[in-house]
Structures are given as structure tokens and as C-alpha cells.
Amino acid sequence: MFQLNFEGLMMGLATFLIIGLFHPLVIKGEYYLGARVSKILFIIMGIASAVASALVSGFIPSTLLGIISFSSFWGILEVSEQVKRVERGWFPANPRRARRADSKKSHDD
């Protein structure tokens, strides 16, 4: 008898949702915490979820934790890109946080 398997579709949907969740986490993290603190938090979250992925039993929970882990590691790179987007004026800078003078580049170049 033919049986449908929805695990792949569920993992695809979960991956899509996790990646979609990380976009605002990067943006808000850079805005409220700054790039350095955000990167540190993404490193911690990535390592913690990687370790949990290796320790947890079951394919689906382990896979979801692995997706969270590598999305966290990718978030580290995206924080740097977010800083550039803020410098270009694509996203607002947090007025309560002082920007480093050397990070402000002239856009007239």
C-alpha cells in the first residue's frame, strides 16, 4: 500500500519559519544590543543548539536544533551585514546607542 510521508515537508516548513524568525532577530538585536553583543549571543545560541542537537534523541528534534544552530551561525554574518545596511540608511540606527566614528563612512564616495 502507498503511504505518504510528510516529515520532509514538515522539516521544510520548519526551516522556512526558523530562517524567517532569524531575520527580525538580527535586525532587532543589532538595533537594541549592538553588533558585538548580538554576535556573542548568536555564537552562544549556535553552540548551545549544536550541542543539544548532538545530544537529543530523535530525528526531528535533532534536525530542528541543527537548523537553529546553523541559522544562529549565519546570523553572526548577517549582523555585520545589518551594520552596513544601517550605515547605508536602509534601516534606522538606534539613537540611544553611540556609533563608532570610524564606522561612519561618507556615502558621497
C-alpha distances in whole Angstrom, upper triangle without the diagonal:
4,6,10,13,16,18,20,21,22,24,25,27,28,30,31,33,34,36,37,39,40,42,44,45,46,49,50,50,52,54,55,55,56,54,55,54,51,50,51,49,46,47,46,43,42,43,42,38,38,39,37,34,35,35,32,29,26,25,25,28,30,28,30,33,33,33,36,38,38,38,41,42,42,44,47,47,47,49,52,51,51,55,55,54,56,59,58,58,55,54,57,59,59,63,63,63,65,64,65,68,67,63,65,65,67,64,67,67
4,7,10,13,16,17,17,19,21,22,23,25,27,28,29,31,33,34,35,37,39,41,42,43,45,47,47,49,51,52,52,53,51,52,51,48,47,48,46,43,44,44,41,39,40,40,36,36,37,35,32,33,34,31,28,25,23,23,26,27,26,27,31,30,30,33,35,35,35,38,39,39,41,44,44,43,46,48,47,48,51,52,50,53,55,55,55,51,51,54,55,56,60,60,59,62,60,62,65,63,60,61,61,63,61,64,63
4,7,10,12,14,14,16,18,19,20,22,24,25,26,28,30,31,32,34,36,38,38,40,42,43,44,46,48,48,49,50,48,49,48,45,44,45,42,40,41,41,37,36,37,36,33,32,34,32,28,30,30,28,25,21,19,19,23,24,23,24,27,27,27,29,32,32,32,35,36,36,38,41,41,40,43,46,44,45,48,49,48,50,53,52,52,48,48,51,52,53,57,57,56,59,57,59,62,60,57,59,59,61,59,62,61
4,6,9,11,11,12,15,16,17,19,20,21,23,24,26,27,29,31,32,34,35,37,39,40,40,43,44,45,45,46,45,46,45,41,41,42,40,37,38,38,35,33,35,34,30,30,32,30,27,28,29,26,24,20,18,17,21,22,20,21,25,25,24,27,29,29,29,32,34,33,34,38,38,37,40,42,41,41,45,46,44,46,49,48,48,45,44,47,49,49,53,54,53,55,54,56,58,57,54,55,55,57,55,58,58
4,6,7,8,10,11,13,14,16,17,19,20,21,23,24,26,28,30,32,32,34,36,37,37,40,42,42,42,43,42,43,41,38,38,39,36,33,34,34,31,29,31,30,26,26,28,26,23,24,26,23,20,17,14,13,17,18,17,18,21,21,20,23,25,25,25,29,30,30,31,34,35,34,37,39,38,38,42,43,41,44,47,46,46,42,42,45,46,47,50,51,50,52,51,52,55,54,51,52,53,55,52,56,55
4,6,5,6,9,10,11,12,14,15,16,18,20,21,22,24,26,28,29,30,33,34,34,36,38,39,39,40,39,40,39,35,35,36,33,30,32,32,28,27,29,28,24,25,27,24,21,23,25,22,20,16,14,12,15,17,15,15,19,19,18,20,23,23,23,26,28,27,28,32,32,31,34,36,35,35,39,40,38,40,43,43,43,39,38,41,43,43,47,47,46,49,48,49,52,51,48,49,50,52,50,53,52
4,5,5,6,9,10,10,12,14,15,16,18,20,21,22,25,27,27,28,31,32,32,34,36,37,37,38,36,37,36,33,32,33,30,28,29,29,25,24,25,25,21,21,23,21,18,20,21,18,16,13,10,8,12,13,11,12,15,16,15,17,20,20,20,23,25,24,26,29,30,29,32,34,33,34,37,38,37,39,42,42,42,38,37,40,41,42,45,45,44,47,46,47,50,49,46,47,48,50,48,51,51
4,5,5,6,9,10,10,12,14,15,16,18,20,21,23,26,26,27,29,31,31,33,35,36,36,36,35,36,35,31,31,32,30,27,28,28,25,23,25,25,21,21,23,21,18,20,22,19,18,15,11,10,13,14,11,12,16,15,14,17,19,18,18,22,23,22,24,27,28,27,30,32,31,32,35,36,34,37,40,39,39,36,35,38,40,40,44,45,43,46,44,45,48,47,43,45,46,48,46,49,48
4,5,5,6,8,10,10,12,14,15,16,18,20,22,24,24,26,28,29,30,32,34,35,35,36,34,36,35,31,31,32,30,27,28,29,25,24,26,26,22,22,25,23,20,22,24,21,21,17,14,12,15,16,13,13,17,17,15,17,20,19,19,22,24,23,24,27,28,26,29,32,30,31,34,35,33,35,38,38,38,34,34,36,38,39,43,43,42,45,43,45,47,46,43,44,45,46,44,47,47
4,5,5,6,9,10,11,12,14,15,16,18,20,22,23,24,27,27,28,30,32,33,33,34,33,34,33,29,29,30,27,25,26,26,23,22,24,23,19,20,23,20,18,20,22,19,18,15,12,9,12,14,11,10,14,15,13,15,18,18,17,20,22,22,23,26,27,26,28,31,30,30,33,34,33,35,38,37,37,34,33,35,37,37,41,41,40,43,42,43,46,45,42,43,44,46,44,48,47
4,5,5,6,8,10,10,12,14,15,16,19,21,21,22,25,26,26,28,30,31,31,32,30,31,30,27,26,27,25,22,23,24,20,19,21,20,17,17,20,18,15,17,19,17,16,13,10,8,10,11,8,8,11,11,9,12,15,15,14,17,19,19,20,23,24,23,26,28,27,27,31,32,31,33,36,36,36,32,31,34,35,36,39,40,38,41,40,41,44,43,39,41,42,44,42,46,45
4,5,5,6,9,10,11,12,14,16,17,20,20,21,24,25,25,27,29,30,31,31,29,31,30,26,26,28,25,22,24,25,21,20,22,22,18,19,22,20,17,20,22,20,20,17,14,11,14,14,11,10,14,13,10,13,16,15,14,17,19,18,19,22,23,22,24,27,25,26,29,30,29,31,34,33,33,30,29,32,34,34,38,39,38,40,39,40,43,41,38,39,40,42,40,43,43
4,5,5,6,9,10,10,12,14,16,18,19,20,22,23,24,26,28,29,29,30,29,31,29,26,26,28,25,22,24,25,21,20,23,23,19,20,23,21,19,22,23,21,21,18,16,12,14,16,13,11,14,15,12,13,17,16,14,18,20,19,19,23,23,22,24,27,25,25,29,30,28,30,33,33,32,29,28,31,32,33,37,37,36,39,38,39,42,41,38,39,40,41,39,43,43
4,5,5,6,9,10,10,12,15,16,16,18,21,21,22,24,26,27,27,28,27,28,27,23,23,25,22,19,21,21,18,17,20,19,15,17,19,17,15,19,20,18,18,16,14,10,11,13,10,7,11,12,9,10,13,14,12,15,17,17,17,21,21,20,22,25,24,24,28,29,27,29,32,32,32,29,27,30,31,31,35,35,34,37,36,38,40,40,36,38,39,41,39,43,42
4,5,5,6,8,10,11,13,15,15,17,19,20,21,23,25,26,26,26,25,26,25,21,21,23,20,17,19,20,16,15,18,18,15,15,19,17,15,18,20,18,19,17,14,12,12,13,10,8,10,10,7,8,11,11,9,12,14,13,14,18,18,17,20,22,21,21,25,26,25,27,30,30,30,26,25,28,29,30,34,34,33,35,34,35,38,37,34,35,36,38,36,40,39
4,6,5,6,9,10,11,14,15,16,18,19,20,22,24,25,25,26,24,26,25,22,22,24,21,18,21,22,18,17,21,21,17,19,22,21,18,22,24,22,23,20,18,15,16,16,13,11,14,14,10,11,14,13,11,14,16,14,15,18,19,17,19,22,20,20,24,25,23,25,28,28,28,24,23,26,28,29,32,33,32,34,33,35,37,36,33,34,35,36,35,38,38
4,6,5,6,9,10,12,13,15,16,17,18,21,22,23,23,24,23,25,24,20,21,23,20,17,20,21,17,17,20,20,17,18,21,20,18,22,23,21,22,20,18,15,15,16,14,11,13,14,11,10,14,14,11,14,16,15,15,18,19,17,19,22,21,20,24,25,23,25,28,28,27,24,22,25,26,27,30,31,30,33,32,34,37,36,33,34,35,37,35,38,39
4,5,5,6,9,11,11,12,15,16,16,18,20,21,21,22,21,22,21,17,18,19,16,14,16,17,13,13,16,16,13,15,18,16,15,19,20,19,20,19,17,14,13,14,12,9,10,11,8,7,10,10,8,10,13,12,12,15,16,15,17,20,19,18,22,23,22,23,27,27,27,24,22,24,25,25,29,29,28,31,30,32,35,34,30,32,33,35,34,38,38
4,5,5,7,10,10,11,13,15,15,17,19,20,20,21,19,21,20,16,17,19,16,13,16,17,14,13,17,17,15,16,19,19,17,20,23,21,23,22,19,17,16,17,14,11,12,12,9,8,11,10,6,9,12,10,9,13,14,12,14,17,16,16,19,20,19,21,24,24,24,21,19,22,23,24,28,28,27,29,28,29,32,31,28,29,30,32,31,34,34
4,5,6,8,9,11,12,13,15,16,18,19,20,21,20,22,21,17,18,20,18,15,18,20,16,16,20,20,17,19,23,21,20,24,25,24,26,24,22,19,19,19,17,14,15,16,12,11,14,13,10,12,15,13,12,15,16,13,15,18,16,15,19,20,18,20,23,23,22,19,18,20,22,23,26,27,26,29,28,29,32,32,28,29,30,32,30,33,34
4,6,6,7,9,11,11,12,15,16,17,17,18,18,20,19,15,16,18,15,13,17,17,14,15,18,18,15,18,21,20,19,23,24,22,24,23,22,19,18,19,17,13,14,15,12,10,13,13,10,11,14,13,11,14,16,13,14,18,17,15,19,20,19,20,23,23,23,20,18,20,21,21,25,25,24,27,26,28,31,31,27,29,30,32,31,34,35
4,6,5,6,9,10,10,12,14,15,15,16,15,17,16,12,13,15,13,10,13,15,12,12,16,16,14,16,19,19,18,22,23,22,25,24,22,20,18,19,17,14,14,14,11,9,11,11,7,8,11,9,7,11,12,10,11,14,14,12,16,18,16,17,21,21,21,18,16,18,19,19,23,23,22,25,24,25,28,28,24,26,27,30,28,32,32
4,5,5,6,9,10,11,13,14,15,15,14,17,16,13,14,17,15,12,16,18,15,15,19,20,18,20,23,22,22,25,27,26,28,27,26,23,22,22,20,17,17,17,14,13,15,14,10,11,13,10,8,11,12,9,10,13,12,10,14,15,13,14,18,18,18,15,13,15,17,17,21,22,21,23,22,24,27,26,22,24,25,27,25,29,29
4,5,5,6,8,10,10,12,13,14,14,17,16,12,14,17,14,13,17,18,16,17,20,20,19,21,24,24,23,27,28,27,30,29,28,25,23,24,22,19,19,20,17,14,16,16,13,12,15,13,10,13,14,11,11,14,13,11,14,16,14,14,18,18,17,14,12,14,15,15,19,19,19,21,21,23,26,26,22,23,25,27,26,29,30
4,6,5,6,8,10,10,11,12,12,14,13,9,11,13,11,10,13,14,12,14,17,17,16,19,21,21,21,24,26,25,28,27,26,23,22,22,21,18,17,18,15,12,14,14,11,10,13,12,8,11,13,10,9,13,13,11,14,16,15,15,18,20,19,17,14,15,15,15,19,19,18,21,20,22,25,25,22,23,25,28,27,31,31
4,6,5,6,8,10,10,10,9,12,11,8,9,12,11,9,13,14,13,14,17,18,17,19,22,22,22,25,27,27,29,29,28,25,24,23,22,19,18,18,16,14,14,14,11,9,11,10,6,8,10,7,6,10,10,7,10,13,12,12,15,17,16,14,12,13,13,14,18,18,16,19,17,19,22,22,19,20,22,24,24,27,28
4,6,5,6,9,10,10,10,13,13,10,12,15,13,13,16,18,16,17,21,21,21,23,26,26,26,29,30,30,33,32,31,28,27,27,25,22,22,22,19,17,18,17,14,13,15,13,10,12,12,9,8,11,10,7,9,12,10,10,13,14,13,11,9,10,10,11,15,16,15,17,16,18,21,21,18,18,20,22,21,25,26
4,5,5,6,8,9,10,13,12,9,12,14,13,13,16,17,16,18,21,21,21,23,26,25,26,29,30,30,33,32,31,29,27,27,26,23,22,23,20,18,19,19,16,14,17,16,12,13,15,12,10,13,13,10,12,15,13,12,15,17,15,14,11,11,11,10,14,14,13,16,16,19,22,22,19,20,22,25,24,28,29
4,5,5,5,7,7,10,8,5,9,11,9,10,13,14,13,15,18,18,18,21,23,23,24,27,28,28,31,31,30,28,26,26,25,22,21,21,19,16,17,17,14,12,14,14,10,11,13,11,8,11,13,10,11,14,14,13,16,18,17,16,13,13,12,11,14,14,13,15,15,17,21,21,18,19,22,25,24,28,29
4,6,6,4,5,8,8,6,9,11,11,11,14,16,16,17,20,21,21,23,25,26,26,29,31,31,34,34,33,31,29,28,27,25,23,23,21,19,19,19,16,14,15,14,11,10,12,10,6,9,10,7,7,11,11,9,12,15,14,13,11,11,9,9,12,12,10,13,12,14,17,17,14,16,18,21,21,25,25
4,6,6,8,11,11,9,12,15,14,15,18,19,18,20,23,24,24,26,28,28,29,32,33,33,36,37,35,33,31,31,30,27,26,26,24,21,22,22,19,17,19,18,14,14,15,13,10,12,13,9,9,12,12,9,12,14,13,13,9,8,7,6,9,10,9,11,11,14,17,18,15,16,18,21,21,24,26
4,6,9,11,10,9,13,14,13,14,17,18,18,20,22,22,23,26,27,27,29,32,32,32,36,36,35,33,30,31,30,27,25,26,25,21,22,23,20,18,19,19,15,15,17,15,12,15,16,13,12,16,15,13,16,18,17,16,13,11,9,7,10,9,8,12,13,15,19,20,17,18,21,24,24,28,29
4,7,8,6,6,10,10,10,12,14,15,15,18,20,20,21,23,25,25,27,29,30,31,34,35,34,32,29,29,29,26,24,25,24,20,20,21,19,16,17,18,14,13,16,14,11,13,15,13,12,16,16,14,16,19,18,18,15,14,11,9,12,11,9,12,12,14,18,19,16,18,21,24,25,29,29
4,6,6,6,9,10,11,12,14,16,16,18,20,21,22,24,26,27,28,30,32,32,36,36,35,33,31,30,30,27,25,26,24,21,21,21,19,16,17,17,13,12,14,13,9,10,13,10,9,13,13,11,13,16,16,16,14,13,10,9,12,11,8,10,9,11,15,15,13,15,18,21,22,25,26
4,6,5,6,9,10,10,12,14,15,16,18,20,21,22,24,25,26,28,30,31,34,35,34,32,30,29,28,26,24,24,22,20,19,18,17,14,14,14,11,9,10,10,6,7,10,8,7,11,12,11,13,16,16,16,14,14,12,12,15,14,11,12,11,11,15,15,12,14,17,20,21,24,24
4,5,5,6,9,10,11,13,14,15,17,18,20,21,23,24,26,27,29,30,34,34,34,32,30,29,28,26,24,24,23,20,19,19,17,14,14,15,12,9,12,12,9,9,13,12,10,14,16,15,16,19,20,20,18,18,15,14,17,16,12,13,12,12,16,15,13,16,19,22,23,27,27
4,5,5,6,9,10,11,12,14,15,16,18,20,21,22,24,26,27,28,32,33,32,30,28,27,27,25,22,22,22,19,17,18,17,13,14,15,12,10,13,13,10,12,15,14,13,16,18,16,18,21,21,21,18,18,16,14,17,15,13,14,14,15,18,19,16,19,22,25,26,30,30
4,5,5,6,9,10,10,12,14,15,16,18,20,21,22,24,26,26,30,30,29,28,25,25,24,22,19,20,19,16,15,15,14,10,11,12,9,8,11,10,7,10,12,11,11,15,16,15,17,20,20,19,16,17,15,14,17,16,14,16,15,16,20,20,17,19,22,25,25,29,29
4,5,5,6,9,10,10,12,14,15,16,18,20,21,23,24,25,29,29,28,27,25,23,23,21,19,18,18,15,13,13,12,9,9,10,8,5,8,9,7,9,12,11,12,15,16,16,18,20,21,20,18,19,17,17,20,19,16,18,16,17,20,19,17,20,22,25,26,29,29
4,5,5,6,9,10,11,12,14,15,17,18,20,21,23,24,28,29,28,27,24,23,23,21,18,18,18,15,14,14,14,10,10,13,10,8,12,13,11,12,15,15,15,18,20,19,21,24,24,24,21,22,20,19,22,20,18,19,18,18,22,21,19,22,25,28,29,33,32
4,5,5,6,8,10,10,12,14,15,16,18,20,21,22,25,26,26,24,22,21,21,19,16,17,16,13,12,13,12,9,10,12,10,9,13,13,11,14,16,15,16,19,20,20,22,24,25,24,21,21,20,19,22,20,18,20,20,21,24,24,22,24,27,30,30,34,34
4,5,5,6,8,10,10,12,14,15,16,18,20,20,24,24,24,22,20,19,18,16,14,14,13,10,9,10,9,5,6,9,6,6,10,10,9,12,14,14,15,18,19,19,21,23,24,23,20,21,20,20,23,22,20,22,21,22,25,24,22,24,26,29,29,33,33
4,5,5,6,8,10,10,12,14,15,17,18,20,23,24,24,23,20,18,18,17,14,14,14,11,9,10,10,7,6,10,9,7,11,12,12,13,16,16,17,20,21,22,23,26,27,25,23,24,23,23,26,25,22,24,23,23,26,25,23,26,27,31,31,35,34
4,5,5,6,8,10,11,12,14,16,17,18,22,23,23,22,19,18,18,17,13,14,15,12,9,12,12,9,9,13,12,11,14,16,14,17,19,19,20,23,24,24,26,29,29,28,25,26,25,24,27,25,23,25,24,25,28,27,25,28,30,34,34,38,37
4,6,5,6,8,10,10,12,14,15,16,19,20,20,19,16,15,15,13,10,11,12,8,7,10,10,6,8,11,10,11,14,15,14,17,19,19,20,23,23,24,26,28,29,27,25,25,25,24,27,26,24,26,25,26,30,29,27,29,31,35,34,38,38
4,6,5,6,9,10,10,12,14,15,18,19,19,18,15,13,13,12,9,9,9,7,4,6,8,5,6,9,9,9,12,14,14,16,18,19,20,23,23,24,26,28,29,27,25,27,26,26,29,28,26,28,27,27,30,29,27,30,31,34,34,38,37
4,6,5,6,9,10,11,12,14,18,19,19,19,16,14,14,14,10,10,12,10,7,9,11,9,8,12,13,12,15,17,17,19,21,22,23,25,26,27,29,31,32,30,29,30,29,28,31,30,28,29,29,29,32,31,29,32,33,37,37,40,40
4,5,5,6,9,10,11,12,16,17,18,17,14,12,14,13,9,10,12,10,8,11,12,10,11,15,14,15,18,19,19,21,23,23,25,28,28,29,31,33,34,32,30,31,30,29,32,31,28,31,30,30,34,33,31,34,36,39,39,43,42
4,5,5,6,9,10,10,13,15,14,14,11,9,10,9,5,7,9,7,5,9,10,9,10,13,14,15,17,18,19,22,23,23,25,28,28,29,31,33,33,31,29,30,30,29,33,32,30,32,31,32,35,34,32,35,36,39,39,43,42
4,5,5,6,9,10,13,14,14,14,12,9,10,10,7,6,9,8,5,8,11,10,10,13,14,15,17,19,20,22,23,24,26,28,29,30,32,34,35,32,31,32,32,31,35,34,32,34,33,33,36,35,32,35,37,40,40,43,42
4,5,5,6,9,12,14,15,15,12,10,12,12,9,9,12,11,9,12,14,13,13,17,18,18,21,22,23,25,27,27,29,31,32,33,35,37,38,36,34,35,34,34,37,36,33,35,35,35,38,37,35,38,39,43,43,46,45
4,5,5,6,10,12,12,13,9,8,10,10,7,8,12,10,9,13,14,14,15,18,18,19,22,23,24,26,28,28,30,32,33,34,36,38,38,36,34,35,35,34,37,36,34,36,36,36,40,39,36,39,41,44,44,48,47
4,6,6,8,9,9,10,7,4,7,8,5,6,9,9,8,11,13,13,14,17,18,19,22,23,24,26,27,28,30,32,32,34,36,37,38,36,34,35,35,35,38,37,35,38,37,37,41,40,37,40,41,44,44,47,46
4,6,8,10,10,12,10,7,9,11,9,8,12,13,11,13,16,16,16,19,21,21,23,25,26,28,30,30,32,34,35,36,38,40,41,38,37,38,38,38,41,40,38,40,39,39,42,41,39,42,43,46,46,49,48
4,7,10,11,13,10,8,11,13,10,11,15,15,13,16,19,18,19,22,23,24,26,27,28,31,32,33,35,37,37,38,41,42,43,41,39,40,40,39,42,41,39,41,41,41,44,43,41,44,45,49,48,52,51
4,7,9,10,7,6,10,11,9,11,14,14,14,16,18,18,20,22,23,24,27,28,29,31,33,33,35,37,37,38,41,42,43,40,38,40,39,39,42,41,39,42,41,42,45,44,42,45,46,49,49,52,52
4,7,9,7,7,10,12,11,13,15,16,16,19,21,21,22,25,26,27,30,30,32,34,35,35,38,40,40,41,44,45,45,43,41,43,42,42,45,44,43,45,45,45,49,48,45,48,49,52,51,55,54
4,6,6,6,8,10,11,12,14,16,16,18,20,21,23,24,26,28,30,30,32,34,35,35,38,40,39,41,44,44,45,42,40,42,42,42,46,45,43,46,45,46,49,48,45,48,49,52,51,55,54
4,6,5,6,9,10,10,12,14,15,16,18,20,21,22,24,26,28,28,30,33,33,33,36,38,37,39,42,42,43,40,38,41,41,41,45,44,43,45,44,45,48,47,44,46,47,50,49,52,51
4,5,5,6,9,10,10,12,14,15,16,18,20,21,22,25,26,26,28,31,31,31,34,36,35,37,40,40,40,37,36,38,39,38,42,42,40,43,42,43,46,45,42,44,45,48,47,50,50
4,5,5,6,9,10,11,12,14,15,16,18,20,21,23,25,25,27,29,30,30,33,35,34,35,38,39,39,36,35,36,37,36,40,39,38,41,40,41,44,44,40,43,44,47,46,49,49
4,6,5,6,9,10,10,12,14,15,17,18,20,22,23,24,26,28,29,29,32,34,34,35,38,39,39,36,35,37,37,37,40,39,38,40,39,40,43,42,39,42,43,46,45,49,48
4,5,5,6,9,10,11,12,14,15,16,18,20,22,22,24,27,27,27,30,32,31,33,36,36,37,34,33,35,35,35,39,39,37,39,38,39,42,41,38,40,41,44,43,46,46
4,5,5,6,9,10,10,12,14,15,16,19,20,20,22,25,25,25,28,30,29,31,34,34,34,32,30,32,33,33,36,36,34,37,36,37,40,39,36,38,40,42,41,45,44
4,5,5,6,9,10,10,12,14,15,17,19,19,21,24,24,24,27,29,29,30,33,34,34,32,30,32,32,31,35,34,33,35,34,35,38,37,35,37,38,41,40,44,43
4,5,5,6,8,10,11,12,14,16,17,18,20,22,23,24,26,28,28,30,32,33,34,31,30,32,32,32,36,35,33,35,34,35,38,36,34,36,37,40,39,43,42
4,5,5,6,8,10,10,12,15,16,16,18,21,21,21,24,26,25,27,30,30,31,28,27,29,29,30,34,33,32,34,32,33,36,35,32,34,35,38,37,40,40
4,6,5,6,9,10,10,13,15,15,16,19,19,19,22,24,24,25,28,29,29,27,25,27,27,27,31,30,29,31,30,31,34,33,30,32,34,36,36,39,39
4,5,5,6,9,10,11,13,14,16,18,19,20,22,24,24,25,28,29,30,28,26,28,27,27,31,31,28,30,29,30,33,32,29,32,33,36,35,39,38
4,5,5,6,8,10,11,12,14,16,17,18,20,22,22,24,26,27,28,26,25,27,27,27,31,31,29,30,29,29,32,31,28,30,31,34,33,37,36
4,5,5,6,9,10,10,12,15,15,15,18,20,19,21,24,25,25,23,21,24,24,24,28,28,26,28,27,27,30,29,26,28,29,32,31,34,34
4,5,5,7,9,10,11,13,14,15,17,19,19,20,23,24,25,23,21,23,22,23,26,26,24,26,24,25,28,27,24,27,28,31,30,34,34
4,5,5,7,9,10,12,13,15,16,18,19,21,23,24,25,23,22,24,23,24,27,27,25,26,24,24,27,26,23,26,27,30,30,33,32
4,5,5,6,9,10,11,12,15,16,16,18,20,21,23,20,19,22,22,23,26,27,24,26,24,24,27,25,22,24,25,28,27,31,30
4,5,5,6,9,9,10,12,14,14,16,18,19,20,18,17,19,18,19,23,23,21,22,21,21,24,23,20,22,23,26,26,29,29
4,5,5,7,9,10,11,13,15,16,17,19,20,19,18,19,18,19,23,23,20,21,19,19,22,21,18,21,22,25,25,28,28
4,5,5,7,9,10,11,13,15,16,17,19,17,17,19,18,20,23,24,21,22,19,19,22,20,17,19,20,23,22,26,25
4,5,5,6,9,10,10,12,14,15,16,14,14,16,16,17,21,22,19,20,18,19,21,20,17,19,19,22,21,25,24
4,5,5,6,9,10,10,12,14,15,14,12,14,13,14,18,18,16,17,15,16,18,17,14,16,18,21,20,24,24
4,5,5,7,9,10,11,13,15,14,13,15,14,16,19,19,16,17,14,14,16,15,12,14,15,18,18,21,21
4,5,5,6,9,10,11,13,11,11,14,14,16,19,21,18,18,15,16,18,16,13,14,15,17,16,20,19
4,5,5,6,9,10,11,9,8,10,10,13,16,17,15,16,14,15,17,16,13,14,15,17,16,20,20
4,5,5,6,9,10,10,9,10,9,11,14,16,13,13,10,11,13,13,9,10,12,15,14,18,18
4,5,5,6,9,9,9,11,11,14,16,18,16,15,12,13,14,13,9,10,10,12,12,15,15
4,5,5,6,5,6,9,10,13,16,18,16,17,14,15,16,16,12,12,12,14,12,16,16
4,5,5,6,5,6,6,9,12,14,13,13,11,13,14,14,11,10,11,13,12,16,17
4,5,8,8,9,8,11,13,16,14,13,10,11,12,11,8,7,7,9,9,13,14
4,6,8,10,10,14,15,19,17,16,13,15,15,14,11,9,9,9,7,11,12
4,5,7,8,12,13,17,16,16,13,16,16,16,13,11,11,12,10,13,15
4,7,9,13,15,18,17,18,16,18,19,19,15,14,14,15,12,16,17
4,7,10,12,15,14,16,14,17,18,19,15,14,15,16,15,18,20
4,6,9,12,12,13,12,15,17,18,15,14,16,17,16,19,21
4,6,9,8,9,9,12,14,15,12,11,14,16,16,19,21
4,5,6,8,9,13,15,17,14,14,17,19,19,22,24
4,5,7,9,13,14,17,15,14,17,19,19,22,25
4,7,9,13,15,18,16,16,20,21,22,26,27
4,6,10,12,15,13,14,17,20,21,24,26
4,7,9,12,11,11,15,17,19,22,23
4,6,9,7,8,11,14,16,19,20
4,6,5,7,10,14,16,19,19
4,5,6,9,11,14,17,17
4,5,7,10,13,16,15
4,6,10,12,15,15
4,7,9,12,13
4,6,9,9
4,5,6
4,6
4
